[in-house]
């Protein structure tokens, strides 16, 4: 009876839409998805689903998760998401928000998105001060020692976080870098409670930063909004004074993408 139901559902899904619906379901869930979950959600027969998953993996739209069985976004799907967010109309509106908060704060503001190996800078507005730290758009920075990366890690489920922390050593970038998984977990717990993250010269000597989340319509982290500055000009304590305008800008960025989703 179950097979008949699946067959009926399959005939209702046009062939050229099946792979797109699989990608949509993986992204919608926001975590690595097992084939059985996709069978249940979409009603496609197992052979059809496994064939489509294999195709999506081969061309880079999906990739196996650390457990070897689940699937998450691959490099081409992540690139597609970034390019979509960088579309001219949306980026113009986003940069307007970034410029506004950067001018209010007086320091460089960055928008970063999580990738497989770290956080990638999607947009930035530079400070007008002559002394600045150069991290251009497209730069990828580690998770464990940056404000944006720690903000992202703090949103992961315990099992996923354990997999990330056990995958490789926490390489020191400066004398301040947290290299103990236990100490990093404690830091991430503080981050979850207070709703923002910090980088006190942990990624780069002489640089401090804070970051807040930019949430999607399901209240999941979509990106991070951060501000960083040389400690000669703004210590971490001083940067924390920028928290409220940063939070307001993050809400505006979330609303911008919410409105975009509603219009599409």
C-alpha positions, 0 to 999 in steps of 0.5 A: 500500500505504501509503495502504491502511495509513493508511486502515485506521488511520484507521478504527480511530480514532473521529472524535471522538478524532482531534483529541485524539490530534493535540493529545496527540502535539504535546504529547508531543513537546515541540517544534513538529511538522510535519504529515508527522510526525503522519501517520507517528505517527497514520496519518491521511491527509494531507487529514484531518490538514490539515483537523484542524490547520486547525481546531485552529489556527483555534480557538486550540488549535494555532498555527504555529511560527516556520517557518510549517510546524510546529505547537505548542501554541496559547493555548487548549491552554496555558491548558488545561495551566495550568488542569489543573495548577491543579486544586484537589487538585493545587494544594493538594499543590503549595502544601504543597511551596512553603510548606515550602521558602519557610519553610525559605528565608525568602524568596518562592518561585515556580512558573512555566511557559513561555508563548509570550511569556515565563514565567507565574507559576502559584503563589507563596508570599510571604515574611513579611518586610515588604519584598517584591517584588510579582509576583502569580500570572498575571504574565508576565515576559520570558525573557532577563532572569529566572532562570525564563526563562533556565532555560527557554531553556537547555533549548531545542534550538539551532535553536529557541533561535536562532529565539527570539533572532532574533525580537526584540531583547533589551530592557534592563530594567535596567543589568544586563540581558544584551542581546547574543544571544552573551552570553546564549548563553554564560550559557545554556551555563553554566546548562545545565552547573550546572543552575540559573539566576540573575538578578542585578538583570537584570529588576528593580533591587534584586532577585536570584533563582535558579531550578531546573527542575521536570521531567516524566516524560520529563525535560523542563522542565515548570516552574521553581521560583525564589526571589527577594529584595531585594538589601538583604536577600539578595544573589545570593551569599546566595540561592545558599545556598538552592539545595539546598532549592530542588532538593529541592522541585523533585524533590518537585514533579516526583514529585507530577506523576509520581504524578498522571500514573500515577493518571490 
